[in-house]
Amino acid sequence: TLYGFETSVPENKRPLILYIHGGPHSVWPNVYNPFLKVFLENSHRVLNINYTGSIGRGKKFAEAIIGKAGTIEVEQVHNFVQHLIEQKR
C-alpha cells in the first residue's frame, strides 16, 4: 500500500520510506500505525508491502514463495520502487 497526504511538498519530491516488516509469512493489516503517521505528517510517503508468501491471501499466494524465499520478495519490492521512479512518483 502506498500512503501519502497532500502537503506543500510536490508529489514527485516527497521522500519514500520503504517499510520492511516481518517475513513473508506474516501479513500487515490496514490499521492505524502511529509510527508511520509521523512520516506521513511530514511530507513522506510510506511503502508497506505484504510480500508474496504472506498469509491471509490464499494458498496459492502463500505457496508461491516456496524455494524462492529471500529472492522473490526482494525482486518485487525492487520492481515496484523502479516503477515509482519511472513514473516520477
OpenMM code with the backbone's topology and positions (N, CA, C; nanometers):
from openmm import Vec3, app, unit

residues = "THR LEU TYR GLY PHE GLU THR SER VAL PRO GLU ASN LYS ARG PRO LEU ILE LEU TYR ILE HIS GLY GLY PRO HIS SER VAL TRP PRO ASN VAL TYR ASN PRO PHE LEU LYS VAL PHE LEU GLU ASN SER HIS ARG VAL LEU ASN ILE ASN TYR THR GLY SER ILE GLY ARG GLY LYS LYS PHE ALA GLU ALA ILE ILE GLY LYS ALA GLY THR ILE GLU VAL GLU GLN VAL HIS ASN PHE VAL GLN HIS LEU ILE GLU GLN LYS ARG".split()
positions = [
    Vec3(0.0854, -0.1173, 0.0000),
    Vec3(0.0000, 0.0000, 0.0000),
    Vec3(0.0892, 0.1226, 0.0000),
    Vec3(0.0542, 0.2204, -0.0789),
    Vec3(0.1278, 0.3465, -0.0807),
    Vec3(0.0394, 0.4508, -0.0168),
    Vec3(0.0871, 0.5094, 0.0928),
    Vec3(0.0107, 0.6082, 0.1655),
    Vec3(0.0726, 0.7461, 0.1435),
    Vec3(-0.0045, 0.8496, 0.1531),
    Vec3(0.0500, 0.9846, 0.1466),
    Vec3(-0.0591, 1.0875, 0.1617),
    Vec3(-0.0300, 1.1963, 0.2288),
    Vec3(-0.1246, 1.3055, 0.2458),
    Vec3(-0.0794, 1.4232, 0.1608),
    Vec3(-0.1747, 1.5042, 0.1194),
    Vec3(-0.1421, 1.6235, 0.0438),
    Vec3(-0.0664, 1.7211, 0.1335),
    Vec3(0.0436, 1.7735, 0.0840),
    Vec3(0.1230, 1.8715, 0.1583),
    Vec3(0.1757, 1.9722, 0.0597),
    Vec3(0.2553, 2.0637, 0.1095),
    Vec3(0.3136, 2.1646, 0.0224),
    Vec3(0.4334, 2.1109, -0.0562),
    Vec3(0.4813, 1.9936, -0.0228),
    Vec3(0.5935, 1.9332, -0.0952),
    Vec3(0.5381, 1.8697, -0.2220),
    Vec3(0.5950, 1.9047, -0.3385),
    Vec3(0.5453, 1.8444, -0.4627),
    Vec3(0.5487, 1.6918, -0.4550),
    Vec3(0.4492, 1.6309, -0.5141),
    Vec3(0.4343, 1.4856, -0.5060),
    Vec3(0.5596, 1.4108, -0.5503),
    Vec3(0.6235, 1.4569, -0.6571),
    Vec3(0.7400, 1.3852, -0.7079),
    Vec3(0.8683, 1.4163, -0.6309),
    Vec3(0.8593, 1.4947, -0.5257),
    Vec3(0.9773, 1.5284, -0.4453),
    Vec3(0.9680, 1.4751, -0.3025),
    Vec3(0.8609, 1.4039, -0.2702),
    Vec3(0.8440, 1.3527, -0.1346),
    Vec3(0.9327, 1.2311, -0.1113),
    Vec3(1.0016, 1.2272, 0.0032),
    Vec3(1.0837, 1.1101, 0.0346),
    Vec3(0.9967, 0.9862, 0.0528),
    Vec3(1.0522, 0.8723, 0.0202),
    Vec3(0.9814, 0.7450, 0.0350),
    Vec3(1.0460, 0.6639, 0.1464),
    Vec3(0.9643, 0.6208, 0.2402),
    Vec3(1.0086, 0.5278, 0.3441),
    Vec3(0.9671, 0.3889, 0.2972),
    Vec3(1.0632, 0.3023, 0.2756),
    Vec3(1.0351, 0.1639, 0.2385),
    Vec3(1.0296, 0.0858, 0.3692),
    Vec3(0.9092, 0.0549, 0.4133),
    Vec3(0.8881, -0.0053, 0.5443),
    Vec3(0.8977, -0.1571, 0.5325),
    Vec3(1.0110, -0.2106, 0.5754),
    Vec3(1.0358, -0.3541, 0.5713),
    Vec3(0.9863, -0.4127, 0.7033),
    Vec3(0.8981, -0.5089, 0.6961),
    Vec3(0.8398, -0.5658, 0.8171),
    Vec3(0.8305, -0.7169, 0.8056),
    Vec3(0.8444, -0.7806, 0.9204),
    Vec3(0.8234, -0.9251, 0.9289),
    Vec3(0.8918, -1.0036, 0.8192),
    Vec3(0.8449, -1.1208, 0.7998),
    Vec3(0.8933, -1.2050, 0.6919),
    Vec3(0.7791, -1.2296, 0.5968),
    Vec3(0.7994, -1.3143, 0.5014),
    Vec3(0.6913, -1.3367, 0.4058),
    Vec3(0.5700, -1.4054, 0.4684),
    Vec3(0.5882, -1.4725, 0.5796),
    Vec3(0.4755, -1.5454, 0.6385),
    Vec3(0.4069, -1.4657, 0.7486),
    Vec3(0.3960, -1.3363, 0.7256),
    Vec3(0.3174, -1.2505, 0.8136),
    Vec3(0.2400, -1.1559, 0.7224),
    Vec3(0.1397, -1.0932, 0.7776),
    Vec3(0.0592, -1.0027, 0.6973),
    Vec3(0.0421, -0.8737, 0.7760),
    Vec3(0.0445, -0.7624, 0.7055),
    Vec3(0.0273, -0.6328, 0.7696),
    Vec3(-0.1121, -0.5826, 0.7344),
    Vec3(-0.2037, -0.5825, 0.8308),
    Vec3(-0.3402, -0.5370, 0.8004),
    Vec3(-0.3463, -0.3855, 0.7863),
    Vec3(-0.4512, -0.3370, 0.7268),
    Vec3(-0.4718, -0.1922, 0.7135),
    Vec3(-0.5215, -0.1386, 0.8459),
    Vec3(-0.4277, -0.1001, 0.9307),
    Vec3(-0.4590, -0.0472, 1.0632),
    Vec3(-0.3809, 0.0815, 1.0859),
    Vec3(-0.4257, 0.1589, 1.1808),
    Vec3(-0.3574, 0.2823, 1.2188),
    Vec3(-0.2220, 0.2487, 1.2784),
    Vec3(-0.1183, 0.3207, 1.2358),
    Vec3(0.0163, 0.2990, 1.2864),
    Vec3(0.0752, 0.4345, 1.3253),
    Vec3(0.0861, 0.4648, 1.4545),
    Vec3(0.1368, 0.5954, 1.4965),
    Vec3(0.2808, 0.6214, 1.4515),
    Vec3(0.3612, 0.5171, 1.4395),
    Vec3(0.4989, 0.5321, 1.3927),
    Vec3(0.5019, 0.5866, 1.2502),
    Vec3(0.4205, 0.5280, 1.1625),
    Vec3(0.4174, 0.5721, 1.0232),
    Vec3(0.3489, 0.7075, 1.0088),
    Vec3(0.2562, 0.7384, 1.0975),
    Vec3(0.1851, 0.8655, 1.0938),
    Vec3(0.2812, 0.9841, 1.1011),
    Vec3(0.3867, 0.9711, 1.1794),
    Vec3(0.4856, 1.0788, 1.1920),
    Vec3(0.5456, 1.1112, 1.0552),
    Vec3(0.5803, 1.0110, 0.9793),
    Vec3(0.6376, 1.0336, 0.8465),
    Vec3(0.5348, 1.0944, 0.7514),
    Vec3(0.4143, 1.0420, 0.7552),
    Vec3(0.3093, 1.0913, 0.6662),
    Vec3(0.2774, 1.2374, 0.6926),
    Vec3(0.2808, 1.2767, 0.8177),
    Vec3(0.2531, 1.4153, 0.8529),
    Vec3(0.3670, 1.5090, 0.8159),
    Vec3(0.4821, 1.4522, 0.7815),
    Vec3(0.5984, 1.5337, 0.7470),
    Vec3(0.6397, 1.5130, 0.6022),
    Vec3(0.5404, 1.5037, 0.5164),
    Vec3(0.5599, 1.5022, 0.3706),
    Vec3(0.6300, 1.3797, 0.3149),
    Vec3(0.6312, 1.2712, 0.3883),
    Vec3(0.6893, 1.1476, 0.3373),
    Vec3(0.5799, 1.0588, 0.2811),
    Vec3(0.6224, 0.9597, 0.2080),
    Vec3(0.5346, 0.8517, 0.1639),
    Vec3(0.5865, 0.7253, 0.2291),
    Vec3(0.4973, 0.6291, 0.2469),
    Vec3(0.5363, 0.5028, 0.3082),
    Vec3(0.4917, 0.3895, 0.2183),
    Vec3(0.5850, 0.3033, 0.1827),
    Vec3(0.5545, 0.1843, 0.1048),
    Vec3(0.5623, 0.0649, 0.1998),
    Vec3(0.4485, 0.0031, 0.2227),
    Vec3(0.4356, -0.1076, 0.3168),
    Vec3(0.3778, -0.2249, 0.2383),
    Vec3(0.4565, -0.3273, 0.2155),
    Vec3(0.4187, -0.4357, 0.1256),
    Vec3(0.3895, -0.5642, 0.2014),
    Vec3(0.2821, -0.6310, 0.1627),
    Vec3(0.2591, -0.7687, 0.2054),
    Vec3(0.3198, -0.8571, 0.0968),
    Vec3(0.4339, -0.9122, 0.1269),
    Vec3(0.5122, -0.9875, 0.0305),
    Vec3(0.4425, -1.1144, -0.0164),
    Vec3(0.4846, -1.1631, -0.1327),
    Vec3(0.4408, -1.2959, -0.1756),
    Vec3(0.4771, -1.3923, -0.0639),
    Vec3(0.3855, -1.4778, -0.0309),
    Vec3(0.4050, -1.5707, 0.0796),
    Vec3(0.3297, -1.5276, 0.2039),
    Vec3(0.2757, -1.4051, 0.2026),
    Vec3(0.2000, -1.3574, 0.3180),
    Vec3(0.0775, -1.4452, 0.3410),
    Vec3(0.0471, -1.4638, 0.4667),
    Vec3(-0.0720, -1.5414, 0.4995),
    Vec3(-0.1961, -1.4554, 0.4773),
    Vec3(-0.3088, -1.5184, 0.4650),
    Vec3(-0.4334, -1.4451, 0.4514),
    Vec3(-0.4674, -1.4055, 0.3088),
    Vec3(-0.3888, -1.4487, 0.2121),
    Vec3(-0.4142, -1.4132, 0.0733),
    Vec3(-0.4343, -1.5381, -0.0135),
    Vec3(-0.4606, -1.6473, 0.0521),
    Vec3(-0.4874, -1.7701, -0.0211),
    Vec3(-0.3666, -1.8621, -0.0284),
    Vec3(-0.3960, -1.9890, -0.0483),
    Vec3(-0.2927, -2.0928, -0.0509),
    Vec3(-0.1934, -2.0720, -0.1653),
    Vec3(-0.2427, -2.0390, -0.2845),
    Vec3(-0.1538, -2.0212, -0.3997),
    Vec3(-0.0541, -1.9065, -0.3749),
    Vec3(-0.1018, -1.7963, -0.3184),
    Vec3(-0.0156, -1.6813, -0.2895),
    Vec3(0.0879, -1.7188, -0.1835),
    Vec3(0.0443, -1.7905, -0.0800),
    Vec3(0.1354, -1.8296, 0.0280),
    Vec3(0.2413, -1.9281, -0.0209),
    Vec3(0.2015, -2.0201, -0.1087),
    Vec3(0.2959, -2.1219, -0.1557),
    Vec3(0.3877, -2.0727, -0.2676),
    Vec3(0.3592, -1.9570, -0.3235),
    Vec3(0.4403, -1.9048, -0.4348),
    Vec3(0.5838, -1.8744, -0.3949),
    Vec3(0.6100, -1.8654, -0.2657),
    Vec3(0.7451, -1.8321, -0.2199),
    Vec3(0.8315, -1.9560, -0.1952),
    Vec3(0.7707, -2.0728, -0.1967),
    Vec3(0.8451, -2.1953, -0.1691),
    Vec3(0.9621, -2.2086, -0.2669),
    Vec3(1.0807, -2.2205, -0.2108),
    Vec3(1.2026, -2.2329, -0.2903),
    Vec3(1.2551, -2.1007, -0.3437),
    Vec3(1.1862, -1.9901, -0.3124),
    Vec3(1.2273, -1.8596, -0.3647),
    Vec3(1.2444, -1.7555, -0.2540),
    Vec3(1.2302, -1.7953, -0.1287),
    Vec3(1.2391, -1.7002, -0.0179),
    Vec3(1.3733, -1.6279, -0.0212),
    Vec3(1.3684, -1.4989, 0.0023),
    Vec3(1.4902, -1.4173, 0.0005),
    Vec3(1.5227, -1.3631, -0.1365),
    Vec3(1.4485, -1.4050, -0.2381),
    Vec3(1.4710, -1.3518, -0.3728),
    Vec3(1.3445, -1.2894, -0.4302),
    Vec3(1.2350, -1.3663, -0.4309),
    Vec3(1.1138, -1.3185, -0.4974),
    Vec3(1.0597, -1.1913, -0.4314),
    Vec3(1.0585, -1.1872, -0.2986),
    Vec3(1.0044, -1.0685, -0.2330),
    Vec3(1.0955, -0.9480, -0.2500),
    Vec3(1.2260, -0.9704, -0.2524),
    Vec3(1.3207, -0.8612, -0.2756),
    Vec3(1.3038, -0.8069, -0.4179),
    Vec3(1.2888, -0.8959, -0.5138),
    Vec3(1.2668, -0.8541, -0.6529),
    Vec3(1.1371, -0.7750, -0.6666),
    Vec3(1.0333, -0.8170, -0.5977),
    Vec3(0.9053, -0.7468, -0.6068),
    Vec3(0.9156, -0.6047, -0.5515),
    Vec3(0.9805, -0.5895, -0.4365),
    Vec3(0.9984, -0.4559, -0.3795),
    Vec3(1.0818, -0.3703, -0.4744),
    Vec3(1.1914, -0.4251, -0.5243),
    Vec3(1.2780, -0.3523, -0.6169),
    Vec3(1.2004, -0.3089, -0.7416),
    Vec3(1.1255, -0.4012, -0.7986),
    Vec3(1.0495, -0.3689, -0.9202),
    Vec3(0.9466, -0.2595, -0.8956),
    Vec3(0.8822, -0.2620, -0.7792),
    Vec3(0.7827, -0.1593, -0.7511),
    Vec3(0.8486, -0.0234, -0.7306),
    Vec3(0.9610, -0.0195, -0.6613),
    Vec3(1.0331, 0.1069, -0.6435),
    Vec3(1.0801, 0.1592, -0.7790),
    Vec3(1.1282, 0.0712, -0.8658),
    Vec3(1.1676, 0.1133, -1.0009),
    Vec3(1.0485, 0.1709, -1.0768),
    Vec3(0.9321, 0.1092, -1.0611),
    Vec3(0.8105, 0.1590, -1.1244),
    Vec3(0.7793, 0.3010, -1.0757),
    Vec3(0.7925, 0.3241, -0.9444),
    Vec3(0.7683, 0.4581, -0.8908),
    Vec3(0.8660, 0.5593, -0.9491),
    Vec3(0.9905, 0.5190, -0.9631),
    Vec3(1.0931, 0.6082, -1.0210),
    Vec3(1.0589, 0.6401, -1.1651),
    Vec3(1.0237, 0.5383, -1.2420),
    Vec3(0.9889, 0.5597, -1.3824),
    Vec3(0.8671, 0.6502, -1.3988),
    Vec3(0.7724, 0.6389, -1.3066),
    Vec3(0.6512, 0.7204, -1.3104),
    Vec3(0.6719, 0.8569, -1.2453),
    Vec3(0.7960, 0.8821, -1.2012),
    Vec3(0.8335, 1.0067, -1.1321),
    Vec3(0.7450, 1.0308, -1.0094),
    Vec3(0.7214, 0.9232, -0.9359),
    Vec3(0.6415, 0.9321, -0.8141),
    Vec3(0.7281, 0.9075, -0.6942),
] * unit.nanometer
topology = app.Topology()
chain = topology.addChain("A")
for resn in residues:
    res = topology.addResidue(resn, chain)
    for name in ("N", "CA", "C"):
        topology.addAtom(name, app.Element.getBySymbol(name[0]), res)
